[in-house]
């Protein structure tokens, strides 16, 4: 193994651990500290929604373009973006299914039909937007709808930004897990930072390759392993949260 390959592997390990620790801390802060507990299915839905929002933030913070760290080629960031984005869409879908299972259908329907509170309609818009972002990113649809890569990249970012903003509005508006001023401010700051980082990476100057031969490798398998590990840990955390002893609110 060359020195460059060793550096990349070290970067990948540190990057994966950093992402996992940051996600676990955010998950615990939002859900575990003072979260209302309203039943296993409800809690599972709340956990899935929180995971979806956190994965969306990760997608924006990391973007799909190369960065200075970890020292990997563009393919690494593209694959990581694709996998984390798919994980976010799956989490959003699980959130919707779990909430409809936890609440009587007729009652839940009143919260997603026209005339429902705006923050609930924001959740509907975010879920539909996430589905649209995933479908239009598929190669066949991407070529048919957008034609060239530049047009797709800009449209995809605009759609993704709308999904993130609507998801944050939904999470803050429901008041279940972001009920305090501190949590609301932190959520708004995280969303703003994610959007700013993504915009800077999308329209800013390209990152120059790192020094030394072989230090910027693709590491596609590393991207898949990190994204898969993050999603497995997220599912495990959601299952543990949903299985904790329940109480009615507070």
Phi, psi and omega in degrees: 000132181283166178298322178298317179295322177296320178296319180295316179298319178296318177299316183296318178297312180297320181294314180297317178295319179298317180295318180294316180295315179298317179295319180296319179295316179294318179300313180295320181296318184285315191262316192281321185281098173078016182285143175292141181243113189236023179122158185299312184292319178298315181295323176297319177295319178297319178296318180296318178296318178296317177299317179301316180294318180294320178293324175298317177299319178296320179301317181286320181295325183269329181060185180248006180256156183300149176232172180289336180215133359287161185280075181231161178287173184300330182297326178301311183290326178295314180294318178298317178300315182295317182288317179294322177296318177295319177299320178297317180296319178296318179297320178297317178299318177296323177300314181295313182297315182295320180293321177292331177283331184277335185240140176309139188303316182297323179290314181296326182298327180294340182268355181235001179265165178306137184098351177288164177306147184299324181292332175285321176295329175297321177297318177298315179297322179295317180296316179294322178294321178297318177298316179296322180295320180291314183294316182285350175274347176295140188308313183297314179292320183300314180293321183289320185276317189252335178084292182243164186293323182297314179296320178297315183301316180291315180295321180295321180291319178297315179296316179298321178298319178296319179299314181296315181296317179293321178296317179294319177300316179298313182296318181286326183288327181293328176075012181280314186240350175238054190271344182261159181298321180298315180293321179297316180296316180296320179295314179298320179294320179296318179296314179299318180295318179298316179295320180294316179298318180295317180296319180296319181288326184286319186246357178279178179293149180294148180283131179286147178302146179290161182288152174095139180292137174077008184277339177252089178255167184289314180051048180297318180298325177296320178297316179295320180295317180295312181297317178296319178296318178299317183290321178298315178297322179296315179297318178297317178297319177296321179294318178296316179299315181293334181271355179293159177303141187257151171210164189270079170090173179079000000 
